[in-house]
Amino acid sequence: MRLKYFLLVVKDIERSRQFYHDLFGLEMILDNGGNMILTDGLVLQEEKYWKGFLGKEIIQENNSCELYFEEADVEGFIEKLEGYYPEVKYVNRLMTHSWGQKVIRFYDPDGNLIEVGTPA
């Protein structure tokens, strides 16, 4: 068995597709109308359908998991992030861990937590 996909619940699937394309270069593989598969195993699911499947409310910014990306030029990534999405909500701006890794954490437009760090 292997992990194949990671699903994120989003309010506006097209806005989220654009966000993940602009910042991380992810491309759409398949659009199932309310469910979209992107490269690297990321799946976007529109909130209205997910709520229907689960019968429960969606809790944004729950901080229970994060998407983690590595980028050697994290400062350059921050410039791109702030250029495309100046309204981004940060959890923490650029910081350096005691072991020397630089990281930032922020939310996507739907409150899903993202970390971008230099290779450890």
C-alpha positions as CSV (number, residue, x, y, z in Angstrom):
1,M,0.0,0.0,0.0
2,R,1.1,3.6,-0.6
3,L,-0.2,7.1,0.0
4,K,-1.4,8.4,-3.3
5,Y,-3.1,11.7,-2.7
6,F,-3.6,14.4,-0.1
7,L,-7.0,16.2,-0.2
8,L,-7.6,19.8,0.8
9,V,-11.1,21.3,1.2
10,V,-11.5,24.6,-0.5
11,K,-14.3,27.1,-1.0
12,D,-13.3,28.2,-4.6
13,I,-11.6,25.4,-6.5
14,E,-10.4,27.7,-9.3
15,R,-8.9,30.2,-6.9
16,S,-7.1,27.4,-5.1
17,R,-5.9,25.8,-8.4
18,Q,-4.4,29.2,-9.4
19,F,-2.8,29.7,-5.9
20,Y,-1.0,26.3,-6.0
21,H,0.0,26.9,-9.6
22,D,1.3,30.4,-9.0
23,L,3.4,29.5,-6.0
24,F,4.4,25.9,-6.4
25,G,4.0,25.2,-10.1
26,L,1.3,22.5,-9.6
27,E,-0.7,21.7,-12.7
28,M,-4.1,20.2,-13.0
29,I,-4.2,16.6,-14.1
30,L,-8.0,16.0,-13.9
31,D,-11.1,18.2,-13.2
32,N,-14.0,16.2,-11.9
33,G,-16.2,19.2,-11.3
34,G,-15.8,20.0,-7.6
35,N,-12.9,17.7,-7.2
36,M,-9.6,18.5,-8.9
37,I,-6.4,16.4,-9.0
38,L,-3.1,18.4,-9.3
39,T,0.4,17.2,-9.8
40,D,2.4,15.9,-6.8
41,G,-0.6,14.2,-5.4
42,L,-2.6,17.2,-4.2
43,V,-6.4,17.0,-4.6
44,L,-8.7,20.0,-4.2
45,Q,-12.3,19.3,-3.0
46,E,-15.0,22.0,-3.0
47,E,-16.3,22.5,0.5
48,K,-20.0,22.2,-0.4
49,Y,-19.4,18.6,-1.7
50,W,-17.1,17.7,1.2
51,K,-19.7,18.9,3.8
52,G,-22.3,16.8,2.0
53,F,-20.1,13.7,2.2
54,L,-19.3,14.1,5.8
55,G,-22.4,15.9,7.1
56,K,-20.1,18.0,9.3
57,E,-18.9,21.6,9.4
58,I,-15.4,22.4,8.0
59,I,-13.0,24.1,10.5
60,Q,-10.6,26.5,8.8
61,E,-7.2,27.2,10.3
62,N,-7.4,24.1,12.5
63,N,-3.6,23.8,12.5
64,S,-3.8,20.0,12.7
65,C,-1.6,19.4,9.7
66,E,0.4,21.2,7.1
67,L,1.7,20.9,3.6
68,Y,5.5,21.1,3.6
69,F,7.5,22.3,0.6
70,E,11.3,22.7,0.4
71,E,12.9,25.6,-1.4
72,A,16.6,26.5,-1.4
73,D,15.9,30.1,-2.2
74,V,13.2,30.7,0.5
75,E,13.8,34.5,0.3
76,G,13.0,34.4,-3.4
77,F,9.9,32.4,-2.7
78,I,8.7,35.0,-0.1
79,E,9.1,37.7,-2.8
80,K,7.0,35.6,-5.2
81,L,4.4,34.9,-2.4
82,E,4.1,38.6,-1.5
83,G,4.0,39.6,-5.1
84,Y,1.2,37.3,-6.0
85,Y,-0.7,37.2,-2.7
86,P,0.2,40.3,-0.6
87,E,-2.8,39.6,1.6
88,V,-1.4,36.2,2.7
89,K,-2.0,35.4,6.4
90,Y,1.3,34.3,8.1
91,V,1.6,32.0,11.0
92,N,5.3,32.9,11.2
93,R,7.4,35.0,8.9
94,L,10.9,33.9,8.0
95,M,12.7,32.4,10.9
96,T,15.7,30.2,11.4
97,H,15.5,27.1,13.5
98,S,18.3,26.2,15.9
99,W,19.6,23.6,13.4
100,G,19.9,26.3,10.7
101,Q,16.8,25.6,8.6
102,K,14.9,28.7,7.4
103,V,11.1,28.4,7.3
104,I,8.0,30.4,6.9
105,R,4.4,29.2,7.6
106,F,1.3,30.7,6.2
107,Y,-2.3,29.8,5.2
108,D,-3.7,29.2,1.8
109,P,-6.9,31.1,0.9
110,D,-8.9,28.5,2.8
111,G,-6.9,28.3,6.0
112,N,-4.9,25.2,5.1
113,L,-1.4,25.5,6.7
114,I,1.7,25.6,4.5
115,E,5.3,25.5,5.5
116,V,8.1,26.4,3.1
117,G,11.6,25.6,4.3
118,T,15.1,25.3,3.1
119,P,16.4,21.7,2.7
120,A,17.3,20.4,6.2
